[in-house]
Amino acid sequence: MLSFSVEGQTLRLPLVISEGLTAGQVGLPMGMPGIAPVLTGSRIDSLQEAKA
């Protein structure tokens, strides 16, 4: 589970490794509650392992 902030919003999501992304890229599941398509191209801050 990862925790991160994007556009001032903190999210917690399970980690899934994708070979389709290059180093430094993060893919977000657009359309899930709390993850709006307007976040496309946004910078992610505070990426870390989520604490239980």
PyMOL CGO cylinders between C-alpha atoms (Angstrom):
from pymol import cmd
from pymol.cgo import CYLINDER

trace = [
    CYLINDER, 0.00, 0.00, 0.00, 1.31, 3.45, -0.94, 0.3, 1, 1, 1, 1, 1, 1,
    CYLINDER, 1.31, 3.45, -0.94, 0.45, 6.86, 0.43, 0.3, 1, 1, 1, 1, 1, 1,
    CYLINDER, 0.45, 6.86, 0.43, 1.03, 10.07, -1.53, 0.3, 1, 1, 1, 1, 1, 1,
    CYLINDER, 1.03, 10.07, -1.53, -0.24, 13.60, -2.04, 0.3, 1, 1, 1, 1, 1, 1,
    CYLINDER, -0.24, 13.60, -2.04, -1.40, 15.05, -5.34, 0.3, 1, 1, 1, 1, 1, 1,
    CYLINDER, -1.40, 15.05, -5.34, -2.91, 18.52, -5.76, 0.3, 1, 1, 1, 1, 1, 1,
    CYLINDER, -2.91, 18.52, -5.76, -3.21, 18.83, -1.96, 0.3, 1, 1, 1, 1, 1, 1,
    CYLINDER, -3.21, 18.83, -1.96, -5.13, 15.56, -1.60, 0.3, 1, 1, 1, 1, 1, 1,
    CYLINDER, -5.13, 15.56, -1.60, -3.63, 12.55, 0.23, 0.3, 1, 1, 1, 1, 1, 1,
    CYLINDER, -3.63, 12.55, 0.23, -4.41, 9.14, -1.29, 0.3, 1, 1, 1, 1, 1, 1,
    CYLINDER, -4.41, 9.14, -1.29, -3.70, 5.53, -0.26, 0.3, 1, 1, 1, 1, 1, 1,
    CYLINDER, -3.70, 5.53, -0.26, -3.66, 2.90, -2.99, 0.3, 1, 1, 1, 1, 1, 1,
    CYLINDER, -3.66, 2.90, -2.99, -2.31, -0.63, -3.45, 0.3, 1, 1, 1, 1, 1, 1,
    CYLINDER, -2.31, -0.63, -3.45, 0.96, -0.87, -5.40, 0.3, 1, 1, 1, 1, 1, 1,
    CYLINDER, 0.96, -0.87, -5.40, 0.85, -2.53, -8.82, 0.3, 1, 1, 1, 1, 1, 1,
    CYLINDER, 0.85, -2.53, -8.82, 4.03, -2.77, -10.93, 0.3, 1, 1, 1, 1, 1, 1,
    CYLINDER, 4.03, -2.77, -10.93, 3.48, -2.02, -14.64, 0.3, 1, 1, 1, 1, 1, 1,
    CYLINDER, 3.48, -2.02, -14.64, 6.12, -2.66, -17.29, 0.3, 1, 1, 1, 1, 1, 1,
    CYLINDER, 6.12, -2.66, -17.29, 4.39, -0.06, -19.48, 0.3, 1, 1, 1, 1, 1, 1,
    CYLINDER, 4.39, -0.06, -19.48, 5.62, 2.83, -17.32, 0.3, 1, 1, 1, 1, 1, 1,
    CYLINDER, 5.62, 2.83, -17.32, 9.14, 4.25, -17.42, 0.3, 1, 1, 1, 1, 1, 1,
    CYLINDER, 9.14, 4.25, -17.42, 11.24, 5.20, -14.39, 0.3, 1, 1, 1, 1, 1, 1,
    CYLINDER, 11.24, 5.20, -14.39, 9.72, 8.19, -12.61, 0.3, 1, 1, 1, 1, 1, 1,
    CYLINDER, 9.72, 8.19, -12.61, 6.20, 7.62, -13.89, 0.3, 1, 1, 1, 1, 1, 1,
    CYLINDER, 6.20, 7.62, -13.89, 3.20, 6.71, -11.73, 0.3, 1, 1, 1, 1, 1, 1,
    CYLINDER, 3.20, 6.71, -11.73, -0.08, 5.46, -13.18, 0.3, 1, 1, 1, 1, 1, 1,
    CYLINDER, -0.08, 5.46, -13.18, -3.25, 6.36, -11.31, 0.3, 1, 1, 1, 1, 1, 1,
    CYLINDER, -3.25, 6.36, -11.31, -6.59, 4.57, -11.74, 0.3, 1, 1, 1, 1, 1, 1,
    CYLINDER, -6.59, 4.57, -11.74, -8.56, 7.50, -13.18, 0.3, 1, 1, 1, 1, 1, 1,
    CYLINDER, -8.56, 7.50, -13.18, -12.27, 7.35, -12.47, 0.3, 1, 1, 1, 1, 1, 1,
    CYLINDER, -12.27, 7.35, -12.47, -11.94, 5.77, -9.02, 0.3, 1, 1, 1, 1, 1, 1,
    CYLINDER, -11.94, 5.77, -9.02, -13.57, 7.80, -6.24, 0.3, 1, 1, 1, 1, 1, 1,
    CYLINDER, -13.57, 7.80, -6.24, -11.19, 10.62, -5.29, 0.3, 1, 1, 1, 1, 1, 1,
    CYLINDER, -11.19, 10.62, -5.29, -9.08, 10.34, -8.45, 0.3, 1, 1, 1, 1, 1, 1,
    CYLINDER, -9.08, 10.34, -8.45, -10.41, 12.77, -11.03, 0.3, 1, 1, 1, 1, 1, 1,
    CYLINDER, -10.41, 12.77, -11.03, -9.17, 12.80, -14.64, 0.3, 1, 1, 1, 1, 1, 1,
    CYLINDER, -9.17, 12.80, -14.64, -8.06, 16.42, -14.08, 0.3, 1, 1, 1, 1, 1, 1,
    CYLINDER, -8.06, 16.42, -14.08, -5.13, 14.97, -12.09, 0.3, 1, 1, 1, 1, 1, 1,
    CYLINDER, -5.13, 14.97, -12.09, -3.56, 13.78, -15.36, 0.3, 1, 1, 1, 1, 1, 1,
    CYLINDER, -3.56, 13.78, -15.36, -0.05, 15.23, -15.57, 0.3, 1, 1, 1, 1, 1, 1,
    CYLINDER, -0.05, 15.23, -15.57, -0.04, 16.37, -11.93, 0.3, 1, 1, 1, 1, 1, 1,
    CYLINDER, -0.04, 16.37, -11.93, 3.03, 16.09, -9.72, 0.3, 1, 1, 1, 1, 1, 1,
    CYLINDER, 3.03, 16.09, -9.72, 2.94, 13.56, -6.87, 0.3, 1, 1, 1, 1, 1, 1,
    CYLINDER, 2.94, 13.56, -6.87, 4.48, 14.54, -3.52, 0.3, 1, 1, 1, 1, 1, 1,
    CYLINDER, 4.48, 14.54, -3.52, 5.32, 12.56, -0.38, 0.3, 1, 1, 1, 1, 1, 1,
    CYLINDER, 5.32, 12.56, -0.38, 5.31, 9.11, -2.03, 0.3, 1, 1, 1, 1, 1, 1,
    CYLINDER, 5.31, 9.11, -2.03, 5.86, 6.51, 0.72, 0.3, 1, 1, 1, 1, 1, 1,
    CYLINDER, 5.86, 6.51, 0.72, 4.78, 3.15, 2.03, 0.3, 1, 1, 1, 1, 1, 1,
    CYLINDER, 4.78, 3.15, 2.03, 1.44, 3.60, 3.79, 0.3, 1, 1, 1, 1, 1, 1,
    CYLINDER, 1.44, 3.60, 3.79, 1.39, 2.86, 7.49, 0.3, 1, 1, 1, 1, 1, 1,
    CYLINDER, 1.39, 2.86, 7.49, -1.25, 0.38, 8.66, 0.3, 1, 1, 1, 1, 1, 1,
]
cmd.load_cgo(trace, "trace")
